[in-house]
């Protein structure tokens, strides 16, 4: 629809911003390769800003590209702050800024922005789920679980809340409960890679190595077809006890500019923090000096 809108009116900045929003979410929800989706998102956002430099939505989308794809931490924060200055009521800007703050290790600020987004849009399912996920990254696991259960009261069939709840339950050591949540998330999303890496990871932690390896084969096949799953595959190899293979896929993720924005704060990679290879990767990402 956004493509159609810009074909009808090539000066319609809001449509270009909508197109940018669509592209930035495609690697997460549609198995679209990062190297295709994010450059398209950038082009659409820049086109929108060329038409209207005061369009907050386009600045927010550009911030997400700089965060998830460029690893341009300063540039990302600049864009999110600009979006918020231009339109303080835009909940998405606060939501995405909270992800940035989470990823650079500022959990208190991240929670403040996640809560602000929720104040602006209290019935948004993804913003409710994001608050729970922000608690997860801040190490507030019980609060994460409580928030995800609250989100599921709004909609029991919201896949992201099941996915994020599973991650929190896994951190509490409730692996079978986590498996059930990951399976529910997958059944709600249907085909594709959604929650597949999480389920494989949980199976590995539960000692179900054959199940974990079976799903790892599925992930690898989807990766070969173009899905940006390097960090998922790395995570599963790590849970199976193969650090070298985990680093092999983290290096692929670095080369492909795929998914490493939360590497330093994701507790599932915590076992690697003492490894010089991990610290070297953080330096190259610009997360460590």
Secondary structure as the mmCIF struct_conf table of DSSP 4:
data_model
#
loop_
_struct_conf.conf_type_id
_struct_conf.id
_struct_conf.beg_label_comp_id
_struct_conf.beg_label_asym_id
_struct_conf.beg_label_seq_id
_struct_conf.end_label_comp_id
_struct_conf.end_label_asym_id
_struct_conf.end_label_seq_id
HELX_RH_AL_P HELX_RH_AL_P1 UNK A 2 UNK A 8
TURN_TY1_P TURN_TY1_P1 UNK A 10 UNK A 11
HELX_RH_AL_P HELX_RH_AL_P2 UNK A 13 UNK A 29
BEND BEND1 UNK A 30 UNK A 30
HELX_RH_AL_P HELX_RH_AL_P3 UNK A 34 UNK A 51
TURN_TY1_P TURN_TY1_P2 UNK A 53 UNK A 54
HELX_RH_AL_P HELX_RH_AL_P4 UNK A 56 UNK A 65
HELX_RH_PI_P HELX_RH_PI_P1 UNK A 66 UNK A 70
HELX_RH_AL_P HELX_RH_AL_P5 UNK A 73 UNK A 86
TURN_TY1_P TURN_TY1_P3 UNK A 88 UNK A 89
HELX_RH_AL_P HELX_RH_AL_P6 UNK A 91 UNK A 103
TURN_TY1_P TURN_TY1_P4 UNK A 104 UNK A 105
HELX_RH_AL_P HELX_RH_AL_P7 UNK A 107 UNK A 120
TURN_TY1_P TURN_TY1_P5 UNK A 122 UNK A 123
HELX_RH_AL_P HELX_RH_AL_P8 UNK A 125 UNK A 137
TURN_TY1_P TURN_TY1_P6 UNK A 138 UNK A 139
HELX_RH_AL_P HELX_RH_AL_P9 UNK A 141 UNK A 154
TURN_TY1_P TURN_TY1_P7 UNK A 156 UNK A 157
HELX_RH_AL_P HELX_RH_AL_P10 UNK A 159 UNK A 171
TURN_TY1_P TURN_TY1_P8 UNK A 172 UNK A 173
HELX_RH_AL_P HELX_RH_AL_P11 UNK A 175 UNK A 189
BEND BEND2 UNK A 191 UNK A 193
TURN_TY1_P TURN_TY1_P9 UNK A 194 UNK A 195
HELX_RH_AL_P HELX_RH_AL_P12 UNK A 196 UNK A 205
TURN_TY1_P TURN_TY1_P10 UNK A 206 UNK A 207
HELX_RH_AL_P HELX_RH_AL_P13 UNK A 209 UNK A 224
TURN_TY1_P TURN_TY1_P11 UNK A 225 UNK A 226
HELX_RH_AL_P HELX_RH_AL_P14 UNK A 230 UNK A 239
TURN_TY1_P TURN_TY1_P12 UNK A 240 UNK A 241
HELX_RH_AL_P HELX_RH_AL_P15 UNK A 243 UNK A 256
TURN_TY1_P TURN_TY1_P13 UNK A 257 UNK A 257
BEND BEND3 UNK A 259 UNK A 259
HELX_RH_3T_P HELX_RH_3T_P1 UNK A 260 UNK A 262
TURN_TY1_P TURN_TY1_P14 UNK A 263 UNK A 265
HELX_RH_3T_P HELX_RH_3T_P2 UNK A 267 UNK A 272
TURN_TY1_P TURN_TY1_P15 UNK A 273 UNK A 274
BEND BEND4 UNK A 275 UNK A 275
HELX_RH_AL_P HELX_RH_AL_P16 UNK A 276 UNK A 285
TURN_TY1_P TURN_TY1_P16 UNK A 286 UNK A 286
BEND BEND5 UNK A 287 UNK A 287
#
